[in-house]
Amino acid sequence: MCGIVGGKVQQIQQKTMEAMLACIAHRGPDGQGIWYEKEAGIFFGHTRLSVIDLSSLGDQPMARKKKGSTARVRVTYNGEIYNYKEMQAELEKAGYVFSSTSDTEVLLYAYMHWGISFVEKCIGMFAFALYDEETGALFLVRDRFGVKPLYYTMIDDDILFASDLRTFAAYPTYKKCIDREALSQYFQFGYIPGPRTIFQNTHKLPPGHILEIDTDGNRKMTQYWSAQAAFDKPHTEDSEREVLMKVEKLIEKSFSYRMVADVPVGIFLSSGVDSSLVAALLQKQRKEKIKTFTIGFDVGEYDESAAARKIAAALGTDHHELRLSPEKARKAMKQYVQTFSEPFGDTSGLPTYLLAEFARSHVTVALSGDGGDELFAGYTKYSALQTLSHMAEWKQRVLKRVIHSMGIPIVSRVVTFLGKLHIVPQYSNVREKLNKLQETLCLTDDAERFARASSYWQKEEVPLLFASDTQTTAKADALFVVTQTDLREQMQLWDVEQYLPDDILVKTDRTTMAVGLEGREPFLDAALWSYMATVSPEIKYKKLGDKTILKQLLRKYLPESLVGNQKKGFRIPLYEWLQSDWSEELERYFDKDMLAKQGIFNPEYINSLWRRFQDGNYVNPDKLWLFIA
């Protein structure tokens, strides 16, 4: 795993390139390099975290000569191509001679042999820039799901790219102007949906896309992979038993690929199905004990460590556990917020960062269960919105009246009590779920319902956060365009295209790279996604939100008592911490004078929220966290 930077520019000084490279030094502690071709105006920078071919032969930027030519192809590359050995074997048969065991060299020769379409052969996670001296073409490429970041910006006739937004600030003529629309979307969703970033005229390269820049600076964007395309294929007639067999084979193959490394590998383990299955299948394939890592809290409602410990014992892994106290989390806050180059409000990012830091003392690569909820429809909002979509209007009216007449605080306590008796699922953050349910019952459009269920601040609330002279609106509905006839497939697709790359994968990449750890997501395999998209809805969505297929596979390795664990979503005890342990230190984030000085927010309104919270009145702590983060 690495960091990349570069561009096509009129001119650039050595000190500017070095300053830009320094901004991504944390992504590659094992080495760095810069290449600049003044006549072409192309420069590449690279910082390296060595995972495959640890020798200097894998250093970047890397270049190789084309057959029968003096022209070179050069690359700066972040990621891993897991099937590089198979690709290398094909290329060797075609006459290419390799001088390293690096997947970077495979990437270069693959381009020479197949052209830029070679990326369709790659199984992996990657973001890279490739320059062809012969044609003068510069290509920016990002992997299918958006596991690896790639930003770009245009400044007059110059184009810059990087793994981190902060590198652009080191370029003398770059202007950091806040995109108010992006800021508005941040407060609504807790992340900034691509292709926007927090800065104007600065973009995320969409997952599954190639941006080509020719010698004249003309740009051409091409999509080489689409998550939606898999849903356009006819459903398979496979039986449930056949589906289970095929899914298990696809998962085993995908998981095995993600173990390719020349350094120690471990697994982030929670009490949930996804990470448990990753650990089970990988431990099954190996004689040595796989290292597993989990995090625990002193507040039982949020703690998964005891269940994770039992799972690790049942699987026979080498288990490691970190206890996270409010004080330890508070001390880590300053360093944590610096891992993101734009606002990021997912509260699970903080424990992920501390778990990554803990794991790094044992391994260099860590696998997670990210993507399992998206590929196997595991989010509770899927079942809730599907149920509402098919609920008779009179039932919706009755439900709305019950919630309104009893009041959300009382209904919340009832649901929590019933959860403890296992009469209903043990939901976390019950009060907010009920708030969203009440609001969603007032809507009829599926896209609007999904946007509301996926939001923190609702679109009508967002303008209240900003100063009166700040023209900011939330255009959430434009993000959720209906393309599928099956609502369940549509919700999966919306999350795979937005929430997954711009929240879940941002969290994992930034927190792991901040500590020199490579994170891998074995569920994010194109072949697995493509097959699951064609499985009949009757099988795929059986007990929607329960991930039935994965649980059936996991029962091969764990007793039923451990398969049915209610995952807590890696949430932190935010309400409790904000009420007591962190209260004084966080006062400054809500100080009216500080907010007024920024000139963006409405200081009276935001300060009043904090005062209400401090006085014991209910304010959603996740909404307050968005200001802190």
C-alpha positions as CSV (number, residue, x, y, z in Angstrom):
1,M,0.0,0.0,0.0
2,C,1.3,3.4,-0.9
3,G,0.6,7.0,-1.7
4,I,0.8,8.6,-5.1
5,V,1.0,12.1,-6.4
6,G,1.7,13.8,-9.8
7,G,0.4,15.7,-12.7
8,K,0.7,17.2,-16.1
9,V,1.9,20.8,-15.6
10,Q,3.5,23.7,-17.4
11,Q,6.4,23.8,-14.9
12,I,7.1,22.8,-11.4
13,Q,10.0,23.2,-9.0
14,Q,11.7,20.3,-7.2
15,K,10.8,21.8,-3.8
16,T,7.1,21.8,-4.7
17,M,7.2,18.1,-5.7
18,E,9.0,17.3,-2.5
19,A,6.4,19.3,-0.5
20,M,3.5,17.5,-2.2
21,L,5.2,14.1,-1.6
22,A,5.7,14.9,2.1
23,C,1.9,15.3,2.5
24,I,1.5,11.5,1.8
25,A,4.6,10.3,3.6
26,H,2.3,8.5,6.2
27,R,1.0,6.3,3.4
28,G,4.4,4.8,2.6
29,P,7.0,4.7,5.4
30,D,9.3,2.3,3.6
31,G,10.5,4.5,0.8
32,Q,9.8,7.3,-1.7
33,G,10.6,8.5,-5.1
34,I,10.1,11.4,-7.6
35,W,10.3,11.4,-11.4
36,Y,9.9,14.5,-13.6
37,E,10.0,14.8,-17.4
38,K,10.3,18.6,-18.0
39,E,9.7,18.5,-21.7
40,A,6.5,16.5,-21.4
41,G,5.5,18.3,-18.2
42,I,4.8,15.1,-16.4
43,F,5.8,14.3,-12.8
44,F,5.1,11.3,-10.6
45,G,5.7,10.9,-6.8
46,H,5.4,7.8,-4.7
47,T,5.7,6.8,-1.1
48,R,5.9,3.0,-0.4
49,L,4.6,0.6,2.2
50,S,6.3,-2.7,1.2
51,V,3.9,-5.7,1.1
52,I,4.9,-7.6,-2.1
53,D,8.6,-7.8,-3.2
54,L,10.1,-6.0,-0.3
55,S,13.4,-5.4,-2.2
56,S,14.3,-2.1,-4.0
57,L,13.3,-3.8,-7.3
58,G,9.7,-2.9,-6.3
59,D,10.5,0.8,-5.8
60,Q,8.4,3.4,-7.6
61,P,7.8,5.4,-9.8
62,M,8.7,2.4,-12.0
63,A,9.4,2.4,-15.8
64,R,9.9,-0.2,-18.4
65,K,10.8,0.1,-22.1
66,K,8.3,-1.0,-24.8
67,K,9.3,-3.9,-27.0
68,G,11.4,-2.7,-30.0
69,S,11.3,0.9,-28.8
70,T,13.3,3.4,-26.6
71,A,10.0,4.8,-25.3
72,R,9.0,3.9,-21.8
73,V,5.8,3.3,-19.9
74,R,5.9,4.7,-16.4
75,V,3.6,4.2,-13.4
76,T,3.0,5.4,-9.8
77,Y,0.7,2.9,-8.2
78,N,-1.2,2.4,-4.9
79,G,-2.7,-1.0,-4.2
80,E,-2.5,-4.6,-4.8
81,I,-3.3,-6.8,-7.9
82,Y,-4.0,-10.1,-6.3
83,N,-4.0,-12.2,-9.5
84,Y,-0.7,-10.7,-10.6
85,K,1.0,-14.1,-10.7
86,E,-1.5,-15.5,-13.2
87,M,-1.1,-12.3,-15.3
88,Q,2.6,-12.6,-15.1
89,A,2.5,-16.2,-16.4
90,E,0.5,-15.1,-19.4
91,L,2.9,-12.2,-20.2
92,E,6.0,-14.4,-19.8
93,K,4.5,-16.8,-22.5
94,A,4.1,-13.7,-24.7
95,G,7.9,-13.0,-24.3
96,Y,8.1,-10.4,-21.5
97,V,11.0,-10.8,-19.1
98,F,10.6,-9.8,-15.5
99,S,13.3,-8.5,-13.2
100,S,11.3,-8.4,-10.0
101,T,8.4,-10.2,-8.3
102,S,6.4,-7.0,-7.9
103,D,2.9,-6.6,-9.2
104,T,3.9,-3.1,-10.3
105,E,6.1,-4.6,-13.0
106,V,3.2,-6.8,-14.1
107,L,1.0,-3.7,-14.4
108,L,3.4,-2.1,-16.8
109,Y,3.9,-5.1,-19.1
110,A,0.1,-5.7,-19.0
111,Y,-0.5,-2.2,-20.4
112,M,2.1,-2.8,-23.1
113,H,0.5,-6.1,-24.1
114,W,-3.3,-5.4,-23.7
115,G,-3.5,-1.6,-23.6
116,I,-5.3,0.2,-20.9
117,S,-8.2,-2.3,-21.0
118,F,-5.9,-4.7,-19.1
119,V,-7.4,-3.2,-16.0
120,E,-10.5,-5.3,-16.7
121,K,-8.3,-8.4,-16.0
122,C,-7.1,-7.2,-12.6
123,I,-8.5,-8.6,-9.4
124,G,-7.6,-6.2,-6.7
125,M,-7.7,-2.7,-5.2
126,F,-5.8,0.0,-6.9
127,A,-5.4,3.6,-7.9
128,F,-2.6,4.5,-10.3
129,A,-1.3,6.9,-12.9
130,L,0.3,5.6,-16.0
131,Y,2.2,7.6,-18.6
132,D,3.0,6.3,-22.1
133,E,6.0,8.2,-23.5
134,E,5.2,7.1,-27.1
135,T,1.7,8.4,-27.3
136,G,2.0,11.1,-24.6
137,A,-1.2,9.8,-22.9
138,L,-1.6,10.0,-19.2
139,F,-4.1,7.6,-17.5
140,L,-5.7,7.9,-14.1
141,V,-7.4,4.6,-13.0
142,R,-9.3,3.6,-9.9
143,D,-10.5,0.1,-8.8
144,R,-14.1,-1.1,-9.2
145,F,-15.4,-0.5,-5.7
146,G,-13.3,2.5,-4.9
147,V,-11.2,0.8,-2.2
148,K,-8.2,3.1,-3.0
149,P,-8.6,6.9,-3.2
150,L,-7.7,9.1,-6.1
151,Y,-8.3,12.8,-6.3
152,Y,-7.7,15.2,-9.1
153,T,-7.9,18.9,-9.8
154,M,-7.5,21.3,-12.7
155,I,-5.6,24.6,-12.2
156,D,-5.6,26.6,-15.5
157,D,-3.9,24.2,-17.9
158,D,-2.4,22.0,-15.2
159,I,-3.9,18.8,-13.9
160,L,-2.8,17.3,-10.6
161,F,-3.7,14.0,-8.9
162,A,-3.0,12.4,-5.5
163,S,-4.1,9.9,-2.9
164,D,-4.7,12.7,-0.4
165,L,-6.4,16.1,-0.9
166,R,-3.7,17.8,1.3
167,T,-1.1,17.4,-1.4
168,F,-2.8,20.0,-3.6
169,A,-2.4,22.7,-0.9
170,A,1.4,22.4,-1.4
171,Y,1.0,23.5,-5.0
172,P,1.5,27.3,-5.2
173,T,-1.5,28.2,-7.3
174,Y,-4.1,25.9,-5.8
175,K,-6.9,27.7,-4.0
176,K,-8.7,26.0,-1.1
177,C,-12.3,27.3,-1.6
178,I,-14.9,25.3,0.3
179,D,-17.6,23.7,-1.8
180,R,-20.7,24.7,0.2
181,E,-22.9,22.1,-1.5
182,A,-20.4,19.4,-0.4
183,L,-20.4,20.8,3.1
184,S,-24.2,20.6,3.1
185,Q,-24.1,17.0,2.0
186,Y,-21.6,16.2,4.7
187,F,-24.0,17.3,7.4
188,Q,-26.8,15.3,5.9
189,F,-24.9,12.0,5.4
190,G,-21.8,12.2,7.5
191,Y,-19.5,12.0,4.5
192,I,-19.1,13.9,1.2
193,P,-20.6,11.9,-1.7
194,G,-18.3,11.6,-4.8
195,P,-17.3,13.0,-7.2
196,R,-17.4,16.1,-5.0
197,T,-14.8,16.9,-2.3
198,I,-14.8,19.6,0.3
199,F,-13.0,21.9,-2.1
200,Q,-14.3,23.5,-5.3
201,N,-12.9,22.3,-8.6
202,T,-11.4,19.2,-6.9
203,H,-12.9,15.8,-7.6
204,K,-12.8,12.1,-6.6
205,L,-12.2,9.9,-9.6
206,P,-15.3,7.6,-9.5
207,P,-14.8,3.9,-8.8
208,G,-14.5,1.8,-12.0
209,H,-13.4,4.7,-14.1
210,I,-10.4,5.7,-16.2
211,L,-9.5,9.4,-16.9
212,E,-7.3,9.8,-20.0
213,I,-5.4,13.1,-20.6
214,D,-3.8,13.4,-24.1
215,T,-0.8,15.5,-25.1
216,D,-3.0,18.6,-25.6
217,G,-4.6,18.3,-22.2
218,N,-7.9,17.0,-23.5
219,R,-9.7,14.8,-21.0
220,K,-11.8,11.7,-21.6
221,M,-13.6,9.8,-18.8
222,T,-14.4,6.1,-19.4
223,Q,-16.3,3.6,-17.2
224,Y,-14.8,0.1,-17.4
225,W,-17.0,-1.5,-14.6
226,S,-20.4,-0.8,-13.3
227,A,-22.1,-2.3,-10.2
228,Q,-25.5,-1.8,-11.9
229,A,-24.6,-3.8,-15.0
230,A,-24.7,-7.0,-12.9
231,F,-28.4,-6.4,-12.0
232,D,-29.2,-6.1,-15.7
233,K,-28.4,-9.8,-16.3
234,P,-31.2,-12.4,-15.9
235,H,-31.6,-14.2,-12.6
236,T,-30.0,-17.6,-12.3
237,E,-32.2,-20.6,-11.7
238,D,-29.8,-22.0,-9.1
239,S,-31.4,-23.6,-6.1
240,E,-30.6,-22.4,-2.6
241,R,-28.2,-25.3,-2.1
242,E,-26.5,-24.5,-5.4
243,V,-26.3,-20.8,-4.4
244,L,-24.6,-21.7,-1.1
245,M,-22.0,-23.9,-2.8
246,K,-21.2,-21.3,-5.4
247,V,-21.0,-18.5,-2.9
248,E,-18.7,-20.5,-0.7
249,K,-16.3,-21.2,-3.6
250,L,-16.3,-17.6,-4.7
251,I,-15.7,-16.3,-1.2
252,E,-12.9,-18.8,-0.5
253,K,-11.2,-17.8,-3.7
254,S,-11.6,-14.1,-3.0
255,F,-10.4,-14.5,0.6
256,S,-7.4,-16.5,-0.5
257,Y,-6.4,-13.8,-3.0
258,R,-6.5,-11.2,-0.2
259,M,-3.9,-13.2,1.8
260,V,-1.2,-12.7,-0.9
261,A,1.6,-10.8,0.9
262,D,5.3,-11.1,1.9
263,V,4.5,-9.7,5.3
264,P,2.3,-10.8,8.3
265,V,-1.5,-10.7,7.8
266,G,-4.3,-10.4,10.4
267,I,-8.0,-9.9,10.7
268,F,-10.2,-7.3,12.4
269,L,-12.8,-9.4,14.2
270,S,-16.1,-8.2,15.7
271,S,-19.0,-10.4,16.8
272,G,-20.7,-10.0,13.4
273,V,-21.2,-12.5,10.7
274,D,-18.9,-10.9,8.1
275,S,-15.6,-10.7,10.0
276,S,-16.3,-14.1,11.7
277,L,-16.7,-15.7,8.3
278,V,-13.4,-14.1,7.0
279,A,-11.6,-15.5,10.1
280,A,-13.3,-18.9,9.8
281,L,-12.4,-19.5,6.1
282,L,-8.9,-18.2,6.4
283,Q,-8.1,-20.2,9.5
284,K,-9.5,-23.3,7.9
285,Q,-7.0,-22.9,5.0
286,R,-3.9,-22.5,7.3
287,K,-2.0,-24.6,9.9
288,E,-0.6,-21.6,11.6
289,K,-2.9,-19.5,13.8
290,I,-4.3,-16.4,12.1
291,K,-4.0,-13.2,14.2
292,T,-7.3,-11.6,15.0
293,F,-7.9,-8.2,16.6
294,T,-10.9,-6.7,18.4
295,I,-11.8,-3.7,20.5
296,G,-13.8,-3.5,23.6
297,F,-15.7,-0.8,25.6
298,D,-16.6,-0.5,29.3
299,V,-20.2,0.3,28.3
300,G,-21.8,-3.1,27.7
301,E,-24.4,-1.9,25.2
302,Y,-21.5,-1.2,22.8
303,D,-19.1,-4.0,23.7
304,E,-18.5,-6.9,21.3
305,S,-15.3,-8.1,22.8
306,A,-16.6,-11.0,24.9
307,A,-18.5,-12.5,21.9
308,A,-15.5,-11.9,19.6
309,R,-13.3,-13.7,22.2
310,K,-15.6,-16.7,22.1
311,I,-15.5,-16.7,18.3
312,A,-11.7,-16.5,18.2
313,A,-11.5,-19.4,20.7
314,A,-13.9,-21.6,18.7
315,L,-11.9,-20.9,15.5
316,G,-8.5,-21.3,17.2
317,T,-7.1,-17.9,16.2
318,D,-4.3,-16.0,17.9
319,H,-6.5,-13.4,19.4
320,H,-5.6,-9.9,20.6
321,E,-7.9,-7.5,22.4
322,L,-7.7,-3.7,23.0
323,R,-9.9,-2.1,25.7
324,L,-10.8,1.5,24.8
325,S,-11.4,3.9,27.6
326,P,-12.9,7.4,27.2
327,E,-9.5,8.8,28.2
328,K,-7.6,6.8,25.6
329,A,-10.1,7.8,22.9
330,R,-9.9,11.5,23.9
331,K,-6.1,11.5,23.7
332,A,-6.3,10.0,20.2
333,M,-8.8,12.6,18.9
334,K,-6.2,15.1,17.7
335,Q,-4.2,12.6,15.7
336,Y,-7.4,10.9,14.5
337,V,-9.0,13.9,12.9
338,Q,-5.8,14.6,11.0
339,T,-6.0,11.3,9.2
340,F,-8.8,12.7,7.0
341,S,-8.3,15.4,4.5
342,E,-11.9,16.5,4.4
343,P,-14.8,16.2,6.9
344,F,-15.7,12.7,7.9
345,G,-18.4,12.0,10.5
346,D,-18.7,8.2,10.9
347,T,-18.2,7.6,14.6
348,S,-16.8,4.1,14.0
349,G,-13.8,5.7,12.4
350,L,-12.2,6.5,15.9
351,P,-12.2,2.9,17.2
352,T,-11.1,1.7,13.7
353,Y,-8.1,4.0,13.9
354,L,-7.1,2.8,17.4
355,L,-7.6,-0.9,16.4
356,A,-5.5,-0.3,13.3
357,E,-2.8,1.2,15.5
358,F,-3.0,-1.7,17.9
359,A,-2.8,-4.3,15.1
360,R,0.1,-2.6,13.4
361,S,2.4,-3.7,16.2
362,H,1.7,-7.3,15.2
363,V,1.0,-7.3,11.4
364,T,1.4,-5.2,8.3
365,V,-1.8,-6.2,6.5
366,A,-5.3,-6.5,8.1
367,L,-8.5,-7.9,6.5
368,S,-12.0,-6.8,7.5
369,G,-15.6,-7.7,6.8
370,D,-16.3,-4.4,4.9
371,G,-18.7,-4.9,2.1
372,G,-20.6,-7.8,3.6
373,D,-23.7,-5.7,4.4
374,E,-23.8,-4.2,0.9
375,L,-23.3,-7.4,-1.0
376,F,-25.6,-9.5,1.2
377,A,-28.2,-6.8,2.0
378,G,-27.5,-6.8,5.7
379,Y,-28.6,-3.3,6.8
380,T,-31.7,-3.1,8.9
381,K,-32.9,-0.1,6.8
382,Y,-33.4,-2.5,3.9
383,S,-35.9,-4.6,5.6
384,A,-37.6,-1.6,7.2
385,L,-38.0,0.3,4.0
386,Q,-39.1,-2.8,2.1
387,T,-41.7,-3.5,4.7
388,L,-43.0,0.1,4.6
389,S,-43.1,0.0,0.8
390,H,-45.6,-2.9,0.9
391,M,-47.5,-1.9,4.1
392,A,-51.1,-1.0,3.6
393,E,-51.8,2.7,4.1
394,W,-54.1,2.2,7.0
395,K,-51.4,0.2,8.8
396,Q,-48.9,3.1,8.2
397,R,-51.5,5.5,9.7
398,V,-52.0,3.4,12.8
399,L,-48.2,3.0,13.3
400,K,-47.7,6.7,13.0
401,R,-50.5,7.5,15.5
402,V,-49.1,5.0,18.0
403,I,-45.6,6.6,17.9
404,H,-47.1,10.1,18.1
405,S,-49.5,9.3,20.9
406,M,-47.0,7.4,23.1
407,G,-44.0,9.6,22.2
408,I,-40.6,8.4,20.9
409,P,-38.9,8.3,24.4
410,I,-41.5,5.8,25.7
411,V,-41.6,3.7,22.5
412,S,-37.8,3.7,22.6
413,R,-37.7,2.3,26.1
414,V,-40.3,-0.4,25.2
415,V,-38.4,-1.5,22.1
416,T,-35.1,-1.6,24.1
417,F,-36.8,-3.7,26.8
418,L,-38.3,-6.1,24.2
419,G,-34.8,-6.4,22.6
420,K,-33.3,-7.5,25.9
421,L,-36.0,-10.2,26.1
422,H,-35.1,-11.2,22.6
423,I,-38.7,-10.6,21.4
424,V,-37.4,-8.1,18.9
425,P,-33.8,-7.5,17.6
426,Q,-31.5,-5.6,19.9
427,Y,-31.1,-2.4,17.9
428,S,-28.5,0.2,18.7
429,N,-29.5,3.9,18.7
430,V,-33.2,3.0,19.0
431,R,-34.4,6.5,19.6
432,E,-32.9,7.8,16.3
433,K,-34.3,4.8,14.4
434,L,-37.7,5.6,15.7
435,N,-37.3,9.3,14.7
436,K,-36.4,8.3,11.2
437,L,-39.3,5.8,11.1
438,Q,-41.8,8.5,12.1
439,E,-40.4,10.9,9.5
440,T,-40.3,8.2,6.8
441,L,-44.0,7.3,7.4
442,C,-44.9,10.8,6.2
443,L,-43.3,10.0,2.8
444,T,-44.3,7.9,-0.1
445,D,-41.4,8.1,-2.6
446,D,-38.8,5.3,-2.2
447,A,-35.8,7.5,-3.0
448,E,-36.9,10.2,-0.5
449,R,-37.4,7.5,2.2
450,F,-34.0,6.0,1.5
451,A,-32.4,9.5,1.7
452,R,-34.1,10.1,5.0
453,A,-33.1,6.8,6.4
454,S,-29.5,7.4,5.4
455,S,-29.3,10.9,6.8
456,Y,-28.2,12.6,10.1
457,W,-29.4,16.1,9.6
458,Q,-32.4,16.1,7.3
459,K,-32.3,18.3,4.2
460,E,-34.8,20.8,5.6
461,E,-32.7,21.1,8.8
462,V,-29.4,21.7,7.0
463,P,-29.9,25.4,6.2
464,L,-30.4,26.1,9.9
465,L,-26.8,25.2,10.5
466,F,-25.3,27.9,8.4
467,A,-24.9,31.7,8.6
468,S,-27.8,33.6,7.0
469,D,-25.5,34.9,4.2
470,T,-24.3,31.4,3.3
471,Q,-26.2,30.0,0.3
472,T,-26.2,26.3,1.1
473,T,-28.8,23.7,0.2
474,A,-29.0,19.9,0.4
475,K,-29.7,18.2,-2.8
476,A,-29.8,14.6,-1.5
477,D,-32.5,13.3,-3.7
478,A,-30.4,13.8,-6.8
479,L,-27.9,11.2,-5.4
480,F,-30.6,8.5,-5.4
481,V,-31.9,8.0,-8.9
482,V,-34.2,5.0,-9.4
483,T,-32.8,2.6,-12.0
484,Q,-34.1,-0.8,-10.7
485,T,-37.6,-2.1,-10.4
486,D,-36.8,-4.1,-7.3
487,L,-36.5,-1.8,-4.3
488,R,-34.2,-4.2,-2.5
489,E,-31.7,-4.3,-5.4
490,Q,-32.0,-0.5,-5.7
491,M,-31.1,0.1,-2.1
492,Q,-28.0,-2.2,-2.4
493,L,-27.0,-0.4,-5.5
494,W,-27.3,3.0,-3.9
495,D,-25.1,2.0,-1.0
496,V,-22.5,0.3,-3.2
497,E,-22.2,3.4,-5.4
498,Q,-22.2,6.0,-2.6
499,Y,-22.0,4.9,1.0
500,L,-19.5,2.1,0.5
501,P,-16.8,4.1,-1.4
502,D,-17.3,7.5,0.3
503,D,-17.8,6.3,3.9
504,I,-16.9,2.7,4.7
505,L,-13.9,2.5,2.5
506,V,-12.7,6.0,3.3
507,K,-12.7,5.1,7.0
508,T,-10.7,1.9,6.5
509,D,-8.2,3.3,4.1
510,R,-7.4,6.5,6.0
511,T,-7.3,4.9,9.4
512,T,-5.1,2.0,8.4
513,M,-2.7,4.0,6.2
514,A,-2.3,6.6,9.0
515,V,-0.5,3.9,11.0
516,G,1.3,2.2,8.1
517,L,-1.1,-0.8,8.0
518,E,-2.7,-2.1,4.7
519,G,-6.4,-2.8,5.0
520,R,-8.0,-5.3,2.7
521,E,-11.7,-6.1,2.1
522,P,-12.2,-9.7,0.9
523,F,-16.0,-9.3,0.3
524,L,-15.3,-6.7,-2.3
525,D,-14.8,-9.1,-5.2
526,A,-16.3,-8.3,-8.6
527,A,-17.1,-12.0,-9.4
528,L,-18.9,-12.4,-6.0
529,W,-20.9,-9.2,-6.6
530,S,-21.8,-10.2,-10.1
531,Y,-23.0,-13.6,-9.0
532,M,-25.0,-12.4,-6.0
533,A,-26.7,-9.8,-8.3
534,T,-28.2,-12.7,-10.4
535,V,-29.3,-14.9,-7.5
536,S,-33.1,-15.0,-7.3
537,P,-34.7,-12.5,-4.9
538,E,-36.5,-15.3,-3.1
539,I,-33.1,-16.8,-2.0
540,K,-31.1,-13.6,-1.9
541,Y,-33.5,-11.6,0.3
542,K,-34.8,-14.4,2.5
543,K,-35.1,-12.8,5.9
544,L,-34.0,-9.4,4.5
545,G,-31.3,-7.8,6.7
546,D,-30.3,-11.1,8.3
547,K,-27.6,-12.1,5.8
548,T,-29.0,-15.6,5.7
549,I,-26.6,-17.0,3.1
550,L,-23.5,-15.9,5.1
551,K,-25.0,-17.3,8.4
552,Q,-25.7,-20.7,6.7
553,L,-22.0,-20.8,5.7
554,L,-20.8,-19.7,9.1
555,R,-22.7,-22.5,10.8
556,K,-20.2,-24.9,9.3
557,Y,-17.5,-23.4,11.6
558,L,-19.3,-22.0,14.6
559,P,-22.0,-23.2,17.0
560,E,-25.5,-21.5,16.6
561,S,-25.0,-19.5,19.8
562,L,-22.1,-17.6,18.1
563,V,-23.7,-17.3,14.7
564,G,-26.7,-15.4,15.9
565,N,-24.8,-12.6,17.7
566,Q,-26.4,-9.2,17.2
567,K,-23.6,-7.0,15.8
568,K,-23.4,-3.6,17.4
569,G,-22.0,-1.8,14.4
570,F,-18.6,-0.8,15.9
571,R,-20.3,2.2,17.5
572,I,-18.7,4.1,20.4
573,P,-20.5,5.1,23.6
574,L,-20.8,8.6,22.1
575,Y,-23.8,9.8,24.2
576,E,-22.1,8.8,27.5
577,W,-18.7,10.2,26.5
578,L,-20.1,13.6,25.4
579,Q,-22.2,13.9,28.5
580,S,-19.3,13.5,30.9
581,D,-15.8,12.4,30.0
582,W,-15.3,14.7,27.0
583,S,-17.6,17.6,27.9
584,E,-15.2,20.3,28.9
585,E,-12.7,19.7,26.2
586,L,-15.4,19.8,23.5
587,E,-16.8,23.1,24.6
588,R,-14.6,25.0,22.1
589,Y,-16.2,23.3,19.1
590,F,-19.5,24.9,20.0
591,D,-18.2,28.3,21.3
592,K,-20.3,31.1,19.7
593,D,-17.3,33.4,19.2
594,M,-15.3,30.7,17.5
595,L,-18.2,29.8,15.2
596,A,-18.8,33.4,14.4
597,K,-15.2,33.9,13.5
598,Q,-15.3,31.0,11.0
599,G,-18.2,32.8,9.2
600,I,-19.8,29.7,7.9
601,F,-22.1,28.4,10.6
602,N,-25.0,29.9,12.6
603,P,-23.4,30.3,16.0
604,E,-26.6,30.9,18.0
605,Y,-28.3,27.8,16.7
606,I,-25.4,25.4,17.0
607,N,-24.4,26.7,20.5
608,S,-28.0,26.3,21.6
609,L,-27.9,22.6,20.6
610,W,-24.9,22.0,22.7
611,R,-26.4,23.8,25.7
612,R,-29.6,21.7,25.4
613,F,-27.5,18.6,25.3
614,Q,-25.5,19.7,28.3
615,D,-28.7,20.5,30.2
616,G,-29.9,16.9,29.8
617,N,-32.3,17.4,26.9
618,Y,-32.1,14.9,24.1
619,V,-30.1,15.9,21.1
620,N,-28.8,13.2,18.7
621,P,-25.1,12.9,19.7
622,D,-24.3,11.8,16.1
623,K,-25.4,15.2,14.9
624,L,-23.1,16.9,17.4
625,W,-20.2,14.6,16.4
626,L,-20.4,16.0,12.8
627,F,-19.2,19.4,14.1
628,I,-16.4,17.8,16.2
629,A,-15.2,15.5,13.4
